[in-house]
């Protein structure tokens, strides 16, 4: 199949897998082999094994890294440093997209960036909301309170509540006024970790 014809078939798909070869071609193996050649030519970009988008010069609309994070590893939602930076709660710029998932910890590298997923048990996968990027592609992101709790919980080993203003020294927490204290402490009770509660006393 010519790339021009293939592009016409997938142009409205933000992402597609190599399984489309079964649908679009009478010779799926041949089409899958063409994927490798098209990838080398920059006509396709591989996000992870078997998952593709059209190359940058071939796409009709841009695809945000948030939307890519949502599709790469499911279920997951953006949290930790990425969400804290989004809410301007930390001063640092975060290059990798940080997410949490009830599945095992994983990391993906592709031409669009680094996507890191940290494991968080199923019972703690709450406190996130659905959003859409500028082109209408969906993704999930933690609420400010949950992003902070996720970060603290997954980094408790390196935090000591006796060290003073640990939130300031560990992550230089700013823009604290956006936190809903009632929601924060309600969510924290669901973690049921004494050390986490001790750290949060700074916010009372």
N, C-alpha and C positions, 0 to 999 in steps of 0.2 A: 504493500500500500504506500502511495506517495504521502509524504508528510502533510502536504496541503490538504489532502482528503481527510487524514486523521485529525488534523487540527480543527477542521470544520465540525467533526463529530464531538470533540471534547471541549470546544471553546467556551461553553457555558458551565463547565465543571471546574470549580476551583481546585479540586484535587481529583486524582484518579489513580487506580491501581493497575498493575499489569494484567489483572483479570479482565480488563476491558477487551483484551485481545480475543477472548472467547466470544465476545458479543460482536465485535466489529470486523472480524476477519475469518475467512474460510480456512486460513492457515495460521492459527494462533501462535505456534512456535516461531514461524517466520516473523510475525509482527513483534513478538517479544525480543527477538534478536535485533530487530530494527531499533528498538528502544535504546539499546546500548550505543548504536551508531548515532542516533539523534542526540543522546546525552553528550557524547563527545563533541558534537557540533554546536552544543549550547541550545538546541531546540527544545530539549526537555531538561528539567532539573529533578534529581532524585532526592526526596526529603528523608527517606529511610528505605531500606530494602523493599522494593515492590510498590512504593508510593511516590507519585510524581506530580509535578505541576508543569505547565508549559514554561519554556524559557522566558527570561525577562523581556526580550524583544518580541515575543509571540503572544503574551498575555494581553487581554483586552482591559483588565482591571488589575490594580495592585492587590496583593494579599498581605495582610499584616502578620507580624510575627506572633501576635496574640492568637489569631485564627489558626496559624500553623501549629502553635503549641496545643491547641484544643484537639486537633485532628491526629497529631503524631502519637499520642499516648492517651488512651481513654479507659476509664473516666479520669479526669484530672481537672484542676482549676489553678489559675495563676495565683501565687501567694508569695510569702516570704519577702526577700529583698525586692523582687520585681513589683509586688503590690505596694509595699511600703514606699518605694520610690515613686510609683504612680500617684500615690496620695500625698507626695512631698513630705513624708514623715521621716525620711533620712536624706542627708545631703548628697550622698554618693550616687553617681550614675551607674546603673547596673546593665552590663552588656549581655549576659546570658539571660534567657527567660526562665525564671524559677517557678516551678509548679509543685503541687503535692498530689498524691494519688494513693488509693488503697492498694495499688499494685506495687511490685518491688521497685526499688530505686533504679532509675535508668538515666542515661544521658545520650543525646543525639547531637551529632555535628553534621551540618550540611552547609551549602553555599549561602544560606540565609541566616546562619548564626548557630549558637549553642543553646540547646534546650535541655534543662536539668529538671528531673522529677524525683522528689523525695517521698519515701513511703510514709504514710500516716494512716493508722488503723481506721477501718471502715467506720467505727462509731464516732470518729472525730472529723469525718468528712461532712461538714455542714458550714453554715455561715458564709456562703458564696452566692453570687448572683449572676444571672445571664446578661450579657451585653452583646452589642454588635460593633464591629469596627466600621471605619468610614465607608466601606463598600458593602456593608450589610452582612458580612460573614460573622457567625456567632462564636462566642467564647465565654468562659466562666472566669470570674475573678473574685477573690476573697473580699469581704467587707473589711474596712480598716481595722476593726477590733479583732477579727479572726486572723488577719494577716500578721498582726503583732503577736497574737497567741501562738500561731503556728511557728513563727520564728523563734520565740522564746522556748517553746516546748522542744523543738528539734535541736536546740543548742544549749540545753540545760547543763550539759556536762561541763561547759566552759564558763558558766555563770555562777557567781557566789553572791547571794543576797546580802551578805555582811560587808560587801565592798563599797557601800555608799550608794550614790545615784548610779546604779548599774545600767539603767536605761539610757542615761546620757553618755556614759563612758563606753558601753558595749556597742551601741548602734547610733549614738548621738541623736536620739529620738527628738523630733521637732514636730511642730504643727499638732501638738497634743490636743488642742481644743476640738479637733474634729471627732475625737473618740467619744462615743456614747458610753459613759461609765457604767450605767445599769446593764447595758448589753454586754460590755466587756466582762464584768464580774459574773454575769449570768452564764456566758459562754465558758468562762474559766472554771466554773463549778463542774462543768461536764468533763473537763480534763482530769479533775480530781487528783491534782499533784500539789503537795504542800509547798514545795520549792517554788513552783510557779506562782502561787498565791503570795508567797513572801516577797517575790520580786515586784508584783503588782501593787504592793502596799505603797510604793512611791507615788502612785497615781491617785491615791485617795485624797 
